[in-house]
Amino acid sequence: MFYGLIQLSWFDATTAALPFITVALLQLLNAFLIDRPTRKVQKASELTTVASLLAEDDTTKTTAATTTNGKASAANGAENGKVQKQKSEHCEDHEDEDTLSLENLFPCDQSEIYASKKISFIIDEVIQTEANYVNNLRKGLKNYGELGARTDAPEVFKGAENRLCLLGNIEQILELHEKHILPLMLRNQRDLKSLFDEFAVFFDKNEFYCYVIFMMNKKASMQLRQEQRVWLQNVQNEINDKLGIDSFLVQPIQRLTRYPLLLQQFISEFYKSGISCKPVLTSVCKLETRMRRLLDVVNQAEDVPTIDEIAELNLAAQGYFRRATDFEAYHHRSRKKYAAKVFLFDRCLICTEVRKRRLAYRHRYEWSTLELQLNGSKSITIALRKHDAAPKLEYELTAQEASTVTQWLRCARKIIEIERVEAAMRGKFMLPMDLVLMVGAAIWLIWNYL
């Protein structure tokens, strides 16, 4: 029946297939060019250093990453202004299991999981507390989102910039959870593997970076609220809000802390019940690992605004913030040694000197100008590349523990690799696949019917 409707000659088929063949060749060509080096081959000693770092990274499961930061509750974490994190004891074998295994490719019977009343209760709690979180953020924005529009509002609350200082990017956080995370949980509440896998994708795509930005604004918001405490208290009494604006603005930190705690309860009950469903276990452990990594970054982000000249550096232009680490630093040019905190951003590395309650800005380096050398398990050398000359030594960074150096180098190496790939992609000819498909279909239709 269909043969009479559609008749293709070899010429027609070749014409229709030509765009697809062209796309395939372009993609293969681009993939080949991306893998080519974009700069000169480094010295043999540098290659040996990188090889040793890779070996160390593969054999070391960082002690700091598997050590709990105390047994503080979410409420204590909110009071301290730091997000507390805990490591699940049962996830060590699945901590970052991104490789495929045959056991994980096939679905398992999840009815055994839901048969456990405790696990079902934890799942219901995750979803219910998510819905409550969204409602609380929406209510808080209704109460305090337009303080600057009040006739009796102080000048420090008027204008978009002052509003951002007070509330931060809490609207962005609400949008993430209201439009994506809560619907994700509701549609996958009977398919836990899909729930955990889809949730982890948001961390992989850095969608939760909005919490890092929120933490960077925390101190400025707290200072503003403290200065206007009397007026804010009057507003709270007027709208009959028992908790107040402080409780509203601490909820994102409390929620971010709550996630891994709930997942750890789930994993613990999973093992106690003797459930044999490894795909779900692997997915939840991967998600819990990503959450703990985010908590690390959120904790460290609080120190970014304390850098003296951060405003002059234009923080937004530095890319995503990735890590802050304490070192004992020796600066070769000035021959000075001091306690330092080194910040890693996507675009640069920033060195600061620790001075009591503030961080004195010292140097900023683009990643393309740097060479990193591992001197020992606890020491790193930062050198500046020079054209047709030996690298110039800048800093000697020494950590108290080897695990600190391992984590720092792992993060720096990922940033450098992303920068290398992006540099290789610049200026290359790429065709969007859907555009090519549309053009191919148009050519076939025009050839046959016009």
C-alpha positions, 0 to 999 in steps of 0.5 A, spaced: 500 500 500 505 504 501 509 503 495 504 506 491 504 512 495 512 513 496 516 511 490 524 513 490 529 513 485 536 512 487 537 519 485 532 521 490 535 517 495 541 520 494 539 527 494 535 526 501 541 523 504 546 528 502 545 533 508 545 527 513 552 525 510 555 532 510 553 533 517 556 526 519 562 528 516 563 535 519 561 532 526 567 527 525 572 532 522 570 537 528 571 531 533 578 530 530 580 537 530 578 538 538 582 533 540 588 536 537 593 540 541 591 547 541 598 549 544 605 547 544 607 540 547 609 541 555 615 539 557 617 532 559 617 534 567 610 537 566 607 531 563 610 527 568 607 531 573 600 531 570 601 523 569 602 523 577 596 527 578 592 523 574 594 516 578 593 520 585 586 522 583 584 515 581 587 511 587 585 517 592 578 517 595 579 524 599 579 523 606 576 530 607 570 528 602 568 522 606 569 525 613 563 528 616 563 535 618 560 534 625 553 531 627 550 538 627 543 539 625 540 543 619 538 548 624 545 549 627 547 549 620 543 555 619 545 559 625 552 558 624 551 561 617 554 555 614 551 549 610 553 543 614 554 536 610 554 529 612 557 523 608 553 517 607 557 511 610 554 506 605 555 510 599 563 509 598 562 504 593 558 508 589 560 515 590 561 517 583 559 511 579 558 514 572 561 508 568 555 504 565 555 497 568 550 491 565 547 491 572 545 498 572 542 498 565 536 493 566 530 496 570 529 493 577 523 491 581 522 498 585 515 495 588 520 492 594 522 499 595 515 501 596 513 495 601 518 498 606 514 503 610 520 507 612 522 508 605 515 510 603 515 515 609 522 518 607 520 519 600 513 522 602 517 527 606 522 529 601 516 531 596 512 534 602 517 538 604 519 540 597 512 543 596 512 546 603 519 550 601 516 552 595 509 555 598 514 558 604 518 562 598 512 564 595 509 567 601 515 570 603 516 574 597 509 576 597 510 579 604 517 582 603 518 582 596 516 589 595 518 593 601 521 599 597 514 600 594 511 602 601 511 609 602 514 609 609 520 605 606 527 607 608 531 609 602 536 603 603 530 599 601 528 603 594 531 601 587 532 594 584 539 594 587 537 595 594 532 590 593 537 585 590 542 586 596 536 585 601 533 579 598 539 576 593 536 572 588 531 568 592 526 569 586 531 565 581 531 559 587 523 559 587 523 559 580 528 553 580 524 549 585 517 551 583 518 550 575 523 544 575 524 540 582 517 540 585 514 537 578 520 532 577 519 529 584 511 529 583 512 525 576 517 521 578 514 519 585 513 512 583 520 511 579 525 513 584 531 511 579 528 516 574 527 521 580 534 521 582 537 521 575 533 527 573 535 531 579 542 529 579 542 532 572 540 539 575 547 539 579 551 537 573 548 543 569 550 547 575 543 549 575 543 550 583 549 555 582 543 560 584 545 557 591 552 559 591 550 566 589 545 567 594 550 565 599 555 570 596 550 576 598 548 573 605 553 578 609 550 584 605 543 582 607 544 580 614 548 587 615 542 591 612 537 587 616 541 589 622 541 596 621 533 596 619 531 592 625 526 596 628 522 598 621 522 591 619 520 589 626 514 594 625 512 591 618 512 584 621 507 586 626 503 589 621 502 583 616 502 578 622 508 574 620 510 570 626 517 568 623 519 574 620 524 576 614 530 573 617 526 566 617 524 567 610 531 568 608 534 562 612 530 557 608 534 556 602 540 554 606 536 550 611 533 546 605 539 545 601 542 542 608 536 538 608 536 534 602 543 530 603 540 528 610 533 525 607 538 521 602 542 519 607 536 516 611 533 513 605 540 509 603 540 507 611 533 504 610 535 501 604 541 497 607 537 495 613 531 492 609 536 488 605 533 491 598 537 488 592 536 494 587 543 496 585 540 501 580 536 505 585 542 505 590 547 507 585 543 513 582 541 516 589 549 515 591 551 519 585 545 524 587 548 525 594 555 526 592 553 531 588 549 535 593 555 534 598 560 537 593 555 543 592 555 544 599 562 545 599 562 550 594 556 554 598 560 554 604 566 557 601 562 562 597 561 566 603 568 568 603 568 571 596 565 578 598 570 579 603 576 580 598 577 587 599 577 589 591 572 584 589 568 589 586 573 592 582 574 585 579 567 585 577 565 578 580 560 576 574 566 576 569 570 571 573 565 566 571 563 560 576 566 560 582 569 553 584 573 552 590 576 556 596 582 553 599 587 555 605 594 555 604 601 557 606 603 561 601 610 564 599 610 569 593 617 569 589 617 576 587 616 579 593 619 574 597 614 574 602 610 568 606 603 569 609 597 565 610 593 565 604 586 563 601 586 561 593 579 562 589 578 558 583 573 561 578 572 559 571 576 564 568 582 566 573 585 564 579 585 569 585 590 569 591 588 573 597 592 574 604 588 572 610 588 578 615 583 577 621 576 578 618 578 580 611 582 578 605 587 582 602 587 581 594 594 580 592 594 577 585 589 575 579 591 570 574 588 567 567 588 560 567 591 560 560 598 564 563 599 559 568 603 552 569 601 548 575 607 543 578 606 538 584 612 538 588 610 533 593 604 531 596 602 537 600 606 543 595 604 546 589 608 551 585 604 556 580 608 559 575 607 564 569 608 562 562 613 566 558 614 566 550 620 562 548 623 562 555 622 558 562 616 559 566 617 564 571 615 562 579 610 566 582 607 562 588 609 556 592 602 553 596 603 549 602 597 545 605 596 542 611 594 535 608 595 532 602 588 531 601 587 538 600 592 538 595 589 533 591 582 536 591 584 543 589 588 540 583 582 536 581 578 542 581 583 546 577 585 541 572 577 540 570 577 548 569 583 548 565 581 542 561 574 546 560 578 552 558 582 548 553 576 545 549 572 551 549 578 554 546 579 549 541 572 550 539 572 557 537 572 559 530 570 552 528 564 551 523 558 547 526 551 546 523 546 545 528 543 538 527 535 540 527 537 546 521 540 541 517 534 536 518 530 541 516 534 543 510 534 536 507 527 535 508 526 542 504 530 540 499 527 533 498 520 536 498 522 541 493 525 536 488 519 532 488 513 536 488 515 543 485 
